[in-house]
């Protein structure tokens, strides 16, 4: 995680934005009176929102945890995919 003050960010905006997007860094922009801001890439933000949605719904969370447990136990099966229309 990066921390940069507002003035430094303003003077080097492109370089910091590139680090946030290219290196998946999260950046805290420090400001007066502890009114800080967090900067992250759109991709990281979307991932965070998706995880919050999945983990926020008990049914989704339980299903995901059961799937994970099955994988860890080795309770998996391999299936051959059949193309649609292959039998026609």
N, C-alpha and C positions, 0 to 999 in steps of 0.2 A: 504494500500500500504506500502510495506517495503522499506527501504533505507538502503543500506549497502555499506561500502567501499570495494574496490577491494581486499585489503589484508585480511579483515575479511571473505569475500566470499571465497577466495582461501583456507583459513584455515578451513572453515566449509562448503565446497561445497555440500556435500551430504545432510546435514541438511537443508540448504537453498533451494536446489532443491526439497526436499520433501515438504517443506512448499509451494513452488510455485505450485507443482502438486497436492498435497493432499488437501490443503486449498484454492486453486484457488486464491492465492495471486499474485499480480503483484509486482515485485521487481525492484527498481532502483539501479543499481550498479554505485556508484559515483567514478569518476576517476579524475586525475589531468586535469587542463585546461578545466573543464566542458565538457569533452567528455564522458558523461555518457551513460550507456547502460540500456535498459529495458529488464527484463527477465520475460517471462510468459510461461505457459504450452502450449503444442501443442494444446490441446483441446480449450483453451482460444483463441489462435491464429486463429484456424480454425473458431471458432465462430465469431471472429472479422472480418475475411475475408468474411465470408458468409453474415454478416450484411452489410458490405461495398458494396458488390455486389448488394444485394437487394435494399439498399437505394440509390445506385448510378444509378439505372435504373428507370426513372420516371414512366414508365408503371407498373413495379413491385411495386414501392412504392405506387402509386395511388391505385392499386388493394389491397394491404395489408391494407392501411388506410381505404378503403371502407369496407373491411371485418371486420376490427376492429369496425368501426362505426355500422355496422349491428349487431354485437355481443352485443355492448353496448346498442343498442335500443331494444334488445330482438328479433330481426328479425331472428330467427333460426328455423330450423325444424329438427325433429328427424326422421331418416330413418332406417328401418330394412335392414340389409345386407342379401343378398341371396347368398349362396355358389354356385360357378360355378359348373355346372353339377347336381344341385339339382333337376332340372326338367327332367332330362334324365332317 
